[in-house]
Amino acid sequence: MYESYYGLSDKPFRLRPDPHFFFGSKGHKRAMAYLEYGLSQGEGFIVITGEVGAGKTTLVRNLFNQIETERIVAAHIVNTHLDSDDTLRMVVAGFGLPYEDAASKTVLLARLEAFLRTSEQQGKRALLVVDEAQNLTPRVVEELRMLSNFQTDDKSLLQTFLLGQPEFRTTLHSPGMQQLRQRVIATYHLGPMDEHETQAYIEHRLLTVGWKGDPSFTPAAHAAIYEFTGGIPRKTNHLCDRLLLMGFLEEMHAFTDADVDTVIRDIQQEFQAPPAAAAPAAEANPLDPEAAVFGNQYPALLDERMLKVEKSLVSVLSILKKMVRSPSSINLDNNE
């Protein structure tokens, strides 16, 4: 859509996490440092928390790109609305082990332990990364802690990284989590970017897809973007994607704060639920009140939806341009 209009090789502001666009803000660099530190220790738990859309999953995918697969075998779990038994099955499946034929939890644990010991004998360490940890019940967290008991005489066979929204800290500091806290070697909270970083983030994503200054953004436009998004990467992506779409449809090559405000109003109007539907929408996901606006839980689905909207708008625009430029339309006007 707007990519070719602005000479870009790809969409710079997709909502789904993509390590290709990883931007090392101060917060993201420190979070990566904690994850890398955890890898160097080879044991225990690392806990990373952050607001919705702060870039936690992008951190994980960037980490996976750096992992030496000949030394570390990793599993990534993102579905955490599970009980303890199903979570164990997800862990087993995450490491590529068969799980559907397991008749009991004992069989699953034995299969996982055998895999971990074989990996250790091959000179590999096992890493388990659990995303959306705020959804874990205390019982499931305890189940994950118990898995850290797999060890040899001198080393742990499984290391775990837990990433979640800030409310996971409540779980972590609850009275029943004392044993887990004793095994946490580092924690970090990933906050939003500041205003300068937000501008650098936008330009970084544009430059990654071949941006050469078209379109341009005034300082006031960047300030307006930061004021609305608060430095949250996913919110910034959503707003900038819509801004470039508007620029393409209206043939714009420079954006001001007034243009940003126009897009913000459009977004707010489009996603404003009617009074009767407001309550059910809020109840759909009480843990994530912004999901209806920013697709925080389902960024890929919102990407697809936005693509359909873009195609519809482009089709309408094309038809209108043909009508305006058509000789028959001119003749009709003259006859009237």
C-alpha positions as CSV (number, residue, x, y, z in Angstrom):
1,M,0.0,0.0,0.0
2,Y,1.8,3.1,1.2
3,E,5.2,1.3,1.1
4,S,5.6,1.8,-2.7
5,Y,4.3,5.3,-2.5
6,Y,7.1,6.3,0.0
7,G,9.7,4.0,-1.6
8,L,9.9,1.6,1.4
9,S,10.7,-2.0,1.1
10,D,8.2,-3.2,3.7
11,K,5.7,-1.9,6.3
12,P,7.8,-0.3,9.0
13,F,5.1,-0.3,11.7
14,R,3.6,-3.8,11.9
15,L,2.0,-4.6,15.2
16,R,3.4,-8.1,15.5
17,P,6.8,-8.5,17.2
18,D,9.7,-8.7,14.7
19,P,13.3,-8.9,15.9
20,H,14.3,-7.5,12.5
21,F,13.1,-4.1,13.8
22,F,14.6,-4.4,17.3
23,F,15.4,-1.0,18.7
24,G,17.9,-0.7,21.6
25,S,16.4,2.0,23.8
26,K,18.0,2.4,27.2
27,G,15.3,0.2,28.7
28,H,15.5,-2.5,26.0
29,K,19.3,-2.6,26.2
30,R,19.1,-3.1,30.0
31,A,16.5,-5.8,29.7
32,M,18.6,-7.6,27.0
33,A,21.6,-7.3,29.4
34,Y,19.6,-9.1,32.1
35,L,18.6,-11.8,29.8
36,E,22.1,-12.3,28.5
37,Y,23.4,-12.3,32.1
38,G,20.9,-15.0,32.9
39,L,22.1,-17.1,30.0
40,S,25.7,-16.7,31.3
41,Q,24.7,-17.9,34.7
42,G,23.0,-21.0,33.3
43,E,20.6,-21.5,36.2
44,G,17.7,-20.0,38.2
45,F,14.9,-17.6,37.0
46,I,15.1,-14.3,35.3
47,V,11.9,-12.1,35.5
48,I,11.2,-9.3,33.1
49,T,8.0,-7.3,33.4
50,G,6.6,-4.5,31.3
51,E,3.5,-2.7,30.3
52,V,1.3,-4.0,27.5
53,G,3.0,-3.4,24.2
54,A,6.4,-2.5,25.8
55,G,8.3,-4.9,23.6
56,K,8.8,-7.9,25.9
57,T,8.1,-10.5,23.2
58,T,10.4,-8.7,20.7
59,L,13.1,-9.0,23.3
60,V,12.7,-12.7,23.5
61,R,12.7,-13.1,19.7
62,N,15.8,-11.0,19.5
63,L,17.4,-13.2,22.2
64,F,16.6,-16.3,20.2
65,N,18.3,-14.9,17.2
66,Q,21.5,-14.6,19.2
67,I,21.4,-17.9,20.9
68,E,24.0,-20.4,19.9
69,T,21.8,-23.4,19.0
70,E,24.7,-25.8,19.4
71,R,24.9,-24.9,23.0
72,I,21.4,-24.0,24.1
73,V,18.1,-25.6,23.3
74,A,15.1,-23.3,23.9
75,A,11.4,-23.6,24.3
76,H,9.0,-20.6,24.2
77,I,5.5,-20.8,25.7
78,V,3.0,-18.0,25.0
79,N,-0.3,-19.7,25.9
80,T,-0.5,-19.3,29.7
81,H,-4.2,-19.7,30.4
82,L,-3.7,-23.3,31.4
83,D,-3.8,-25.4,34.5
84,S,-0.6,-27.0,35.8
85,D,-1.0,-30.3,33.9
86,D,-1.6,-28.6,30.6
87,T,1.3,-26.3,31.3
88,L,3.6,-29.3,31.7
89,R,2.3,-30.6,28.4
90,M,3.1,-27.3,26.8
91,V,6.7,-27.4,28.2
92,V,7.2,-31.0,26.9
93,A,5.8,-30.0,23.5
94,G,7.9,-26.8,23.5
95,F,11.1,-28.9,23.5
96,G,9.8,-31.0,20.6
97,L,8.9,-34.1,22.7
98,P,5.8,-36.2,22.2
99,Y,3.1,-35.5,24.7
100,E,-0.3,-36.7,23.3
101,D,0.4,-40.3,24.2
102,A,1.4,-39.6,27.8
103,A,-1.1,-41.3,30.1
104,S,0.0,-39.4,33.2
105,K,2.0,-36.5,34.6
106,T,4.6,-39.0,35.8
107,V,5.2,-40.1,32.2
108,L,5.6,-36.5,31.1
109,L,8.0,-35.6,33.9
110,A,10.1,-38.7,33.2
111,R,10.2,-37.9,29.4
112,L,11.3,-34.3,30.1
113,E,14.0,-35.3,32.6
114,A,15.4,-37.9,30.1
115,F,15.5,-35.1,27.5
116,L,17.2,-32.7,29.8
117,R,19.8,-35.2,30.9
118,T,20.5,-36.2,27.3
119,S,20.9,-32.6,26.3
120,E,23.4,-32.1,29.2
121,Q,25.4,-35.1,28.0
122,Q,25.5,-33.5,24.5
123,G,26.9,-30.3,26.0
124,K,23.7,-28.4,25.7
125,R,21.7,-26.4,28.2
126,A,17.9,-26.1,28.2
127,L,16.1,-22.8,28.4
128,L,12.4,-22.3,29.0
129,V,10.9,-18.9,28.2
130,V,7.4,-18.3,29.4
131,D,5.6,-15.2,28.0
132,E,2.5,-13.6,29.4
133,A,3.4,-14.8,32.9
134,Q,0.8,-12.6,34.5
135,N,-1.8,-15.2,33.5
136,L,-0.1,-18.0,35.5
137,T,-1.8,-19.1,38.6
138,P,0.3,-19.6,41.8
139,R,-0.1,-23.4,41.3
140,V,1.3,-23.2,37.8
141,V,4.2,-21.0,38.9
142,E,5.0,-23.6,41.6
143,E,4.9,-26.3,38.9
144,L,7.5,-24.4,36.9
145,R,9.6,-23.9,40.0
146,M,9.6,-27.7,40.6
147,L,11.0,-28.2,37.1
148,S,14.1,-26.4,38.2
149,N,14.8,-29.3,40.6
150,F,16.1,-31.3,37.6
151,Q,19.9,-31.1,38.1
152,T,23.1,-32.9,38.2
153,D,25.6,-32.8,41.1
154,D,27.0,-29.5,39.9
155,K,24.5,-27.8,37.6
156,S,20.9,-27.2,36.9
157,L,19.4,-28.9,33.8
158,L,16.7,-26.3,33.1
159,Q,16.8,-22.5,33.3
160,T,13.6,-20.4,33.1
161,F,12.8,-16.8,32.0
162,L,9.5,-15.4,33.0
163,L,8.1,-12.4,31.1
164,G,4.8,-10.7,31.9
165,Q,2.9,-7.6,32.7
166,P,3.5,-5.6,35.9
167,E,0.8,-7.6,37.8
168,F,3.0,-10.6,37.7
169,R,5.1,-8.9,40.4
170,T,2.1,-9.3,42.7
171,T,2.2,-13.1,42.2
172,L,6.0,-13.1,42.6
173,H,5.8,-11.3,46.0
174,S,2.8,-13.2,47.3
175,P,3.4,-15.2,50.6
176,G,3.5,-18.6,48.8
177,M,6.2,-17.7,46.4
178,Q,9.1,-17.6,48.8
179,Q,10.9,-20.6,47.3
180,L,10.6,-19.2,43.8
181,R,11.9,-15.8,44.9
182,Q,15.0,-17.6,46.3
183,R,15.7,-18.9,42.8
184,V,15.3,-15.6,41.0
185,I,18.7,-14.3,40.2
186,A,17.6,-11.0,38.5
187,T,14.5,-9.0,37.8
188,Y,13.9,-6.0,35.6
189,H,10.9,-3.8,34.7
190,L,10.8,-2.6,31.1
191,G,9.3,0.9,31.1
192,P,8.2,3.1,28.2
193,M,10.6,5.1,26.0
194,D,11.2,8.8,26.6
195,E,10.3,11.4,24.0
196,H,13.7,11.4,22.4
197,E,13.8,7.6,22.2
198,T,10.3,7.5,20.7
199,Q,11.5,9.7,17.8
200,A,14.6,7.7,17.3
201,Y,12.5,4.5,17.4
202,I,10.2,5.8,14.6
203,E,13.2,6.8,12.5
204,H,14.9,3.5,13.2
205,R,12.0,1.5,11.9
206,L,11.7,3.7,8.8
207,L,15.4,3.5,8.1
208,T,15.2,-0.3,8.4
209,V,12.9,-0.4,5.3
210,G,14.8,2.1,3.3
211,W,13.4,5.5,4.3
212,K,15.2,8.4,2.7
213,G,13.3,11.3,4.4
214,D,10.0,10.8,2.7
215,P,7.7,11.3,4.5
216,S,9.1,13.9,6.9
217,F,7.9,14.6,10.4
218,T,8.0,18.0,12.1
219,P,9.2,18.2,15.7
220,A,5.7,19.1,16.7
221,A,4.4,15.9,15.0
222,H,6.9,13.8,16.9
223,A,5.8,15.5,20.1
224,A,2.2,14.8,19.4
225,I,2.9,11.1,18.7
226,Y,4.8,10.8,22.0
227,E,2.0,12.6,23.9
228,F,-0.6,10.1,22.7
229,T,1.5,6.9,22.8
230,G,3.4,7.5,26.0
231,G,6.5,5.9,24.5
232,I,4.9,2.4,24.2
233,P,6.2,0.8,21.1
234,R,3.0,-1.0,20.0
235,K,0.9,2.1,20.4
236,T,3.5,4.0,18.4
237,N,3.4,1.5,15.7
238,H,-0.4,1.6,15.4
239,L,-0.5,5.4,15.3
240,C,2.4,5.7,12.8
241,D,0.9,3.0,10.5
242,R,-2.3,4.9,10.3
243,L,-0.5,8.2,9.8
244,L,1.4,6.8,6.8
245,L,-1.8,5.3,5.4
246,M,-3.5,8.7,5.6
247,G,-0.5,10.3,3.9
248,F,-0.7,7.9,1.0
249,L,-4.5,8.4,0.6
250,E,-4.2,12.2,0.7
251,E,-0.8,12.3,-1.2
252,M,1.1,13.9,1.6
253,H,4.9,13.9,2.1
254,A,5.2,15.8,5.3
255,F,3.4,15.4,8.6
256,T,2.6,18.0,11.2
257,D,1.1,17.8,14.7
258,A,-2.3,18.7,13.1
259,D,-2.1,15.6,10.9
260,V,-1.2,13.4,13.9
261,D,-4.2,14.9,15.8
262,T,-6.5,14.1,12.8
263,V,-5.4,10.4,12.9
264,I,-5.8,10.2,16.6
265,R,-9.4,11.5,16.4
266,D,-10.1,8.9,13.6
267,I,-8.7,6.1,15.8
268,Q,-10.7,7.2,18.8
269,Q,-13.9,7.5,16.8
270,E,-13.5,4.1,15.0
271,F,-12.9,2.2,18.2
272,Q,-15.4,4.0,20.4
273,A,-18.1,1.4,21.3
274,P,-21.7,2.5,21.6
275,P,-23.0,2.8,25.2
276,A,-24.9,-0.5,25.1
277,A,-21.8,-2.4,23.8
278,A,-19.2,-0.8,26.1
279,A,-19.7,-3.1,29.1
280,P,-19.4,-6.4,27.2
281,A,-16.3,-5.2,25.4
282,A,-14.7,-4.3,28.7
283,E,-15.6,-7.7,30.2
284,A,-14.0,-9.5,27.2
285,N,-10.5,-9.1,28.7
286,P,-10.4,-7.4,32.1
287,L,-6.6,-7.9,32.3
288,D,-6.1,-5.8,29.2
289,P,-8.4,-2.8,28.9
290,E,-6.6,-1.4,25.9
291,A,-6.9,-4.5,23.8
292,A,-10.0,-3.2,22.0
293,V,-8.1,-0.2,20.8
294,F,-4.6,-1.4,20.2
295,G,-5.1,-5.2,19.7
296,N,-2.6,-5.9,22.5
297,Q,-3.5,-9.5,22.8
298,Y,-4.0,-10.2,19.1
299,P,-1.6,-7.9,17.1
300,A,-1.4,-10.3,14.1
301,L,-5.2,-10.3,13.8
302,L,-5.3,-6.5,13.9
303,D,-2.6,-6.3,11.2
304,E,-4.8,-8.4,9.0
305,R,-7.8,-6.2,9.7
306,M,-5.8,-3.1,8.9
307,L,-4.7,-4.6,5.7
308,K,-8.3,-5.2,4.6
309,V,-9.2,-1.6,5.5
310,E,-6.2,-0.4,3.5
311,K,-7.2,-2.4,0.4
312,S,-10.8,-1.1,0.6
313,L,-9.7,2.5,0.9
314,V,-7.2,2.2,-2.0
315,S,-9.9,0.6,-4.2
316,V,-12.3,3.5,-3.4
317,L,-9.6,6.1,-4.0
318,S,-8.7,4.5,-7.3
319,I,-12.4,4.5,-8.5
320,L,-12.8,8.2,-7.5
321,K,-9.7,9.2,-9.3
322,K,-10.8,7.4,-12.5
323,M,-14.2,9.2,-12.2
324,V,-12.6,12.6,-11.9
325,R,-10.2,12.0,-14.8
326,S,-12.6,10.2,-17.1
327,P,-13.5,12.2,-20.3
328,S,-17.1,11.0,-20.1
329,S,-17.4,12.7,-16.7
330,I,-16.1,15.9,-18.2
331,N,-18.5,15.7,-21.1
332,L,-21.4,15.1,-18.7
333,D,-20.4,18.2,-16.7
334,N,-20.3,20.3,-19.9
335,N,-23.7,19.0,-21.0
336,E,-25.2,20.1,-17.7
